[in-house]
Amino acid sequence: MNKGNWLLLLAAMIWGMSLVAQQGGMEHMGPWSFTAIRCTLGGLSMIPLVAFLDKNKKKAENNFDWKRTLLRLSDLWVCHRKCDI
């Protein structure tokens, strides 16, 4: 199997496991709380990825622009919230 097939398999496994986790989570809290926690965790999980991509993009600069990164993540969170409602 090539790299693309492995990535598709990984995506399918994550998708399947997330549905089970969502059903279990919805038994213990309301839909708004669950969505807020899910969006927060999704945004927090993006911080290392954005930091890594920014470092690769700006190899000449050693300073990391946290304001720009947080602005990108907040935009992502707002767009995600608009799609969820």
N, C-alpha and C positions, 0 to 999 in steps of 0.2 A: 504494500500500500504506500502511496506517496503522501507527502505532507498534507495536501489538501484533503485527502480522505480521512486522515487522522484528525484534522481540525473539525471536519464535519461530524465525525463520530463524537468528539469531545463536546461540540455544541449540542448535539442531540441528547447526550447524557446529562448535561447541565440543564437543558430544557425540561427533560423528564423528571429530574430530581426536584427542580424548582416547583413544578406543579404539585408534587406531593407535599413539599414544605409549605406552600401557600395554603393548601387545604387544611393542614395541621395548624397553621398560624391563625387562620380565620376562625377556628373553634375557640380560641382563647381571647380574641380582641375584636373590636369593631373594624369595619372596612376602612374608615378614615385613619385610624391609628395604624393599622397595618400598612396602608399605602404610604403614610408619612415615614414610618420606620424603613420600609423598603426603599423609598427614594433617598433617604439619608444614607443608608448602607451602600446603595449604588453610587452615590456621589463620593463617599469616602473611599470606596474601592477604586475610583478613577484617579485619585490624587497621585498614587505612585506611577500610574501609566502616563499621565500628563507630565509629571516631573521628568520621567525618563525620555519621553518624546521631545520635550523642550530642551533637555541637555544635549540630545543628539543633534537637534536643530541649531543650537547655538554653541558649538564646541569652542569657538573663539572666546566667548564670554564665560567667566567663572561664576558670576552672580546669578542666582535663580530668582525670577520675578514672581513672588508669591501673590502679589495683587492681581497680576494678569491671570495667573492660574486659578485663583479663587473666583475671579470674574467669569472665566470660562465655565467652571463647574457650576456656578450659580445660574448661568444661562442654560446649561444643560438641565439643571433641576427644574427651572421654570418651564422650559419646553416640555419636559417629561410630565410635569403636573398638568399642563394644559391638555396633553393628550390623554391623561388618565380620567379627567373629569367628563 
